[in-house]
Amino acid sequence: MTHLRAMTGLLALLAVPAIPAHAAADEMLPDPAFGQSTLAGEWWATPNIKAEYRPGSLCGQVAGGAAQPWDAILGFNGLSLTKGERYRLSITVSGDPGGPMRALAQKAEEPWTAEGEITRSVRVGQQTLSEDFTAAESHASAQLVFQLGGSDTPWRFCLHVASLQSGQEPEADTASGALSAIRVNQFAYFPDGPKHATLVRKDKARVEWRMTAASGETVASGFSRPEGRNPSSGLDVHIIDFSGMRTPGDGYRLVVGDDVSPPFSVSDTAYGQLRRDALGYFYKVRSGIEIREELAGQGYGRPAGHLGKAPNRGDTSVGCVDTRTARKVYGEAWSCGYKLNVAGGWYDAGDFGKYVVNGGIAAAQLLGTYERALHHSRASSPALADGLALIPEAGNGVPDILDEVRWELDFLLSMTVPEGEPQAGMAHHKVHGNRWTVGPVLPHRDRELRVLHRPSTAATLNLAAAAAQGARLFAGFDRPYAETLLAAAVRAYRAAEANPALYAPYTDGSFGGGDYQDDDVSDEFYWAAVELYLSTGDPVWLERAKASPHWSGPLFQEHGFDWRSVAALARLQLASVPSALPKRDLKAVQVSVRDAAEAYMRDQRKEAFGFMYAPERFGWGSNQSVIQNMIVVATAYDITGDRRYLQAVRESMDYILGRNALGISYVTGYGTLYAQRQYSNMFAASVDPSYPAVPKGALAGGPNSGLADDYAIRKLSGCAPQACYVDDSRSFSTNEIAINWNAPLAWIASFLADAP
């Protein structure tokens, strides 16, 4: 949705002759190429643009310093858009020296609903751009606007062609046309693992399939097993089982009649690369440090974000929300009289917010990636190495996973309320702009004022849990730092006990960041106590854990665990991390994990696409929920050695990598057809090619039945749960990236790479 401020003092409208007789009947703008001696139509500009017309172009000198894109606009009124009508917006533009541009065909009054959009960084030299769109609503009064604000320095914008045509024929759906009916893991199956594909086919009679090598030679064959209607996808399907084919190789395909699957590999070494790429994502989203291109890869280098270099206001001295905002958010005039240096950490997701509850679980699961390798790989895993990742700290004698997590742990510590202040020792819930940042934009160009939000019990306990876990893992590499972490964890836990019901409230998302609302922190108390016990062995912490309602009974839900529900994570830790836990208690904990694993595997056996996730409606970030359920089953393998669990995890990974209703790999760069247009302010090449692309190894959020963005609502209304996804940057509710999604991806990739 585009927000346009009320404008006064517009340039005088320029009178023009009628549309020439030779103009195309479906062209909505008079004189699209500006070939007449005077301007055509209702072109206007805001006062900070000095417009100038010459035959062949309409230019404007744009003043520098406009904070938001809509603070400087060149526009054309008098249009109308019709619901269901298909349009083509075509423009040719140039700049000197250049600046940001957003071209929008939109409603001409609030809420300024955009139907078509082209976003680019305009440079010297002409660029010709076009976008086809179908109007979701009718607008009797519409306009074409060019939002040009956001540059610090003045620049010249020129519009050489502006065309808006109606009555366009729908383009062929090349994605659907190219989509094979045979859904496979497009990356790699294991030689000794299950190998299944899902064939979309209405015919209930079994059909013959062939498996071919890269040479075209048939290496296996058989018949499909009809399954009928699959509820999660709404498709009629068959199962193809080619598990008997165990020969490693690349370029394999399945063939059924004229249908040919995407190529795939059979390999027992492929997942090591996925581990590196999933972990490498975190360096690219670091805040407060220069990202070096020789480490991050070509196109990903950038200056440090949010360190206060203009126009960026930075995170080095951040105050709290003002009392007016606090009244709206918290219902009270809360604020603080101090400022904190909260530079560092990881940007949470597509935006530049940094949230302690998301950072806490992401840090914990990366630490868990290391800890799992430490205890369950006979100390042979590359996850334990210094040199696994391309990061500045490589070679310092500390495992790279720990180095990466330290960047976030230091940020979490910095979010603590100082001594002598009310609620000292509590952690601020989050820091982000006081308004949403309009992208695409790189972090060091973000203009928004950064603010701290009120401390919360949930954030404080996330700090306690992650710091406690970090303390035991850093102890062998940096004893003073480990002691600092443990002291911070104890202090945070005690602060949370003193403020046990300071909840983050639900908001409408209008204050520059997500709310991360949570009004049940019993699970966070349990998690923090468990981590403190595992790190100290002190029975005081075990007593606190046992006093929790989460100590016994079922914890594992069909929709998995996440930042809001962390009790299951705590139980996995108790079950798998060596400790002095009494044998009777350890057995009960491990039995509950095995029982949960069996339940997830029962769900898996009912699902024709082979994944472990069975709610009627898919939730936000369903892909990470699938992986969290896989982590439960993987933990059952670690504590029992039962290979049924390993094989079940391997098969569930097929869904993430392409064996799903849409035939798309949800990990960028993995497979033939993969997600690559995720919502992100800085990884925005799909919107503006001058920005970096979504990094290889990034996990897309995935199908979300609760469509929560305008684009998904328009595009996916009535979707089957598995089909509630679109690979488009406008669909943040189905296609965002996030640290708490990539952390479990790194965990499960490391498990798959290491498990024998």
Buried (B, 14 or more C-beta within 10 A) or exposed (E): EBEBEEBEEEBEEBEBEEBEEEBEEEBBBBBBBBEBEEBBBBBBBBEBBBBEBEEEBBBBBBBBBBBBBBBBBBBBBBBBBBEEBBBBBBBBBBBBEBBBBBBBBBBBEEEBBBBBBBBBBBBEEBBEBEBBBBBBEEBEEBBBBBBBBBBEEBBBBBBBBBBBBBEBEEEEEEEEEEBBBBBBBBBBBBBBBBBBBBBBBEEEEEBEBBBBBEEEEEBBEBEBBBBEEBBBBBBBBBBBBBBEBBEBBEEBBBBBEEBBBBBBBBBBEBBBBBBBBBBBBBBBBBBBBBBBEEBBBEBBBBBBBBBBEEBBBBBBBBBBBEEEBBEEBBEEEBBBEEEBEBBBBBBBBBBBBBBBBBBBBBBBBBBBBBBBBBEBBEEEBBBBEBEBBBBBBBEEEBBBBBBBBBBBBBBBBBBBBEEEBEBBBBBBBBBBBBBBBBBBBBBBBBBBEBBBBBBBBBBBBBBBBBBBBBBBBBBEBBEEBBEBBBEBBBBBBEBBEBBEEBBBBEBEEEBBBBBBBBEEBEBBBBBBBBBBBBBBEEEEBBEBBBEBEBBEEEBBBBBBBBBBBBBBBBBBBBBBBEBEBEEEBBEBBBEBBBEBBBBBBEBBEEBBBBBBBBBEEBBBBBBBBBBBBBBBBBBBBBBBEEEBBBBBBBBBBBBBBBBBBBBBBBBBBBBBBBBBBBBBBBBBBBBBEBBBBBBBBBBBBBBBBEBEBBBBEBBBEEBBBBBBBBBBBBBBBBBBBBBBBBBBBBBBBBBBBBBE
